[in-house]
Amino acid sequence: MTATLLYIAMMGAPDVHNQADFADLPDTGDDCMWVKNRLAEWGVLDDLEFRSVTVTDGDELPPPDDIDAVIVGGSVHSINENKPWQQDVMAWLRRWRSTGRPALGICGGHQMMCVMAGVDVEPLAAGPMDSSAPVEVTAAGQVHPLFDGFGADPWFHFGNYDHAVAVPVGGTVLATTEGSPAVALDHGGNWYSVQFHPEAGHDVFERVWLKVAPENMKNYPPLPEAPRLLVNFLHMGGLV
C-alpha cells in the first residue's frame, strides 16, 4: 500500500507572503510545490501519496488516521504571534504526537515543535540568519539517520529572525550553529525538526530578500544535496 505524506503549509497569510512575487520561478511561491519538486528530483515522489493543506489560506487539517507521516513547513509569521491557525496546528500536532508516527518540522515548524515542548523562541541576538551556511553536526547527529550521507559540516539555506533558545527536555541535538544551540533536533518518539530549509531552492531565498534587503541575494548558492534530509526522513519512517 502506498504511504501518505501530509505537508502542512503555513508560509504566510496572503498579505505578508504574496505568491505572485515568485510566480516566474520553477518552484513558484507555493511551498507545497517546493517539497513536491524536491521529492520528485530525488526520485521518491511517485512512491508516495502526497497531500498538502495550507492553513494560512483557511484549509482544514485532515483527520490523522489515514496519514503515515507529516512535514510541518516554515513560516514568515513568528510563533509568538499566537495566531488562531497556529493554535489549530499545535492542537492537531498534539493529537498526531500520540500516534507515534513520524513528523518533521522545518523552520517555523521546528520552532512550533520547540514551543510545544516548553522551549522559548526569541529573536537572534546577532540579527536574522540571511544566508546559506554550514551547520555543525554533533556526535549524535553524525550517527543519526537524518544526516545519513552528509559530512560533518553540511550547508543549508537559512532565513530566520527567531530561534529556539534551548534544547527541549528529552531532546537530542543533532546540529548547531554559532549562536543557536539547536538547529536540528531529535525530540524522541519519531519527531524531528530543523531550523534550516532543505526543501527550498536558492532562487526562492534570493527573491525573498529582493525587496527588503537585496544585498542578501548573493548569500544563497545552489545546495543540491540539502534535500537528502527530506529523503532520509522518509526512509526513517518507512515511507520509501
N, C-alpha and C positions, 0 to 999 in steps of 0.2 A: 504494500500500500504506500502511496506517495505521501511523504510527510508534509505538513503545513507549517509554513513560517509566516508569522504576522509581524509586519513592520508598523509601529506606531509613530506617525509623523507629527511633530509639534514644532516645526521650524519657526513659524511665526504667524500671527494674525495678519490678514491682508494689508492692514495699514502700516505694518512695520516690516513685512517681508513681501515685497512686490515681485511675484514670479515673472512678470513681464520684463524685469530688468535682466533676466537670464535667458530669455526665450530663444536667442540665437545660438546658445551653447548646446553641445551634444546632449548634456545631461539635463538641460532646461533648469528651471528654478525649483522643481519639484523633487524633494529629497527622496521620495519613494522611487523615482527614476534613478537616482544616484545608486541606491542599493541594488536595484534590479540590473543596472548596467554593469556594476562591478561583479555581481554573481554570474552574469552572462559571460563576461570577459574571462572569468576563471573556470568556465565550463560546468557550473553546478546549478544554474537556474532551471534547466529543463528537468532536473531531478527532484524539484520541489513544486509544491503548490504555494505560490507567493501571494499573500494577501496584504492589504495595507489599509489603514484608516488615517485620516488627517484630522486630528481632534481640534486643531485651531480653526478648521472650517466647519466645525459642528458635527463631524462624523461620530456616530456612536461606536463605542467599543463592543466587540462581539463577545458572546459567552466564551469562556476559555476552554470549554470541553473538547472542541474539535481542533485545537491548535497544539502543535508539538513544540514550538519554540517561539520566542518573541524577541525582537530587537526594538529598543526604545531610542528614538533618534534625538538629534541635537535641537537646540532652540536658541533664538535670539532673545528670548524672554528669560530673565533671571528667575530661578526657582523661588527666590524671595519675594517675587511679585504675588505669589499665592493666588493665582487666578483660579476660577472655578474649574476650568478644564484640567489644570494641574492637579487639583484635588481629586478630580474624577480619575485621572490616570493613576495616581498613587493608590486610590481605593481599589482600582482594578488590579494593580500590581500586588497588593496585599493578598487578594484572592489568588492570584497567579502563584505567588510565593508558596502558598500552602500546597500546591500541586507537586512541587519538587521538580517541575520541568524547567528547561534552561531559559535564561534571559541574559541579554547583553544590552547594557546601557552605553550610549555614545554621547559624549559632551554633556548636553543638558540632561540626557537620560542617566549619565554617570552621576551628575550632581543630585538628581532626584533620588536615585538609589541611596546615595550617601545621606541625604536629609532623612530619608525613611529609616535609616539605621542610627539616627541621632547625631550625625556629624553636621557642624555648621558649614555653610558655603558663604564665602566672603570675597570681596574684590582682591585681586592680586596686588600685593604691595608695590611691585615694580611696574604696574600697568598691564595692559592686555597682552596676551600671547598673540602676536600678529605675524607669525611666520611658520614655516615648516622647521622642525627641529628634531634632534635626536632625543630619545628617552634612554635613561639608564635602567636597563633590565636588571632586577635584583637576582640574587642567587635562587630564590624561589621561582622567579619568572623564567630563568634560563632553563629550568627543567619542567616548566608548565606547558601543557599542550596548546594554550592560547598563543604562545610565542614560538611554537614549533616552526622551524625553518628560518627564523630571524637570527641575526647576530646579536652581540652584546649591546649595541647602541643603534637600534634601527630608527629611521626617520619617519615622522608622521606629520600631517598638517594639523596645526593648532589655530584656533580663532576664538579665544575665550577671555572674558573680562573677570570672571569669578573662578574660584577653585574650592575644592574640599580641603579644609584646613587640618584635618586629622584622619586617622585610619579608623574605620568602624570597628567596634568591638567584635572580635572573632574573624575579622577580615585579614587577608594576606596581601601584602603589597607586592605587585609583580613588576612595577616600573615607577620611576620617579623622574622629576626634572628639578633643576635648581629652583628652589622656592616653592615647589609643590611636592608634598610628601607622598601623594598617592594619585598618580595619573593612570594607573592600571591596577585593578583590584580583583581578587577572587573573594567574594563575600561569603562563600560557602553555600551549600545547597543548590549548586548549579547556577548561581548568579555571578555575573562578571560585569565589569564596567571599565570604560576607558575615557579619559578626558579629551583625547585627540580624535581625529576623524579618519578612519580607514576607508570610508565609503565615498568621500568627496574628492573630485579632481582638483588639480591646482588651478584650473581656469575658473572654477567656481569661486575660489578664495580671491583670486585676482579681481573678479567682478564685485565681490562683497566690499572690497576696500576702495573701489574706483571712485565713489563719490565722497567718502568720509576721510580717507587717508590714502591717496593714490601712491604715495611713496612706499607703501607696504606691498604693492602689487609685485614687486621684484623679489619678494621674500618666499615665493612658493614655486619650487621646481617640481617637475613631474616625479611622482613616487609610485612607480608601477608595482612595487612589492607590497605596499601597505595593505591592500585588500586581502592579502593572505590571512590576516587576522579574522576576517569575517568567515572565510572558508574553514579555518581552524575551529571557530566556534561551532559551525555546523557539523564538522566531524566529531567534535566532543559530544554533541547532543545526539549523534547517530542519525542525523537527517540526511547526510550524503555519505 
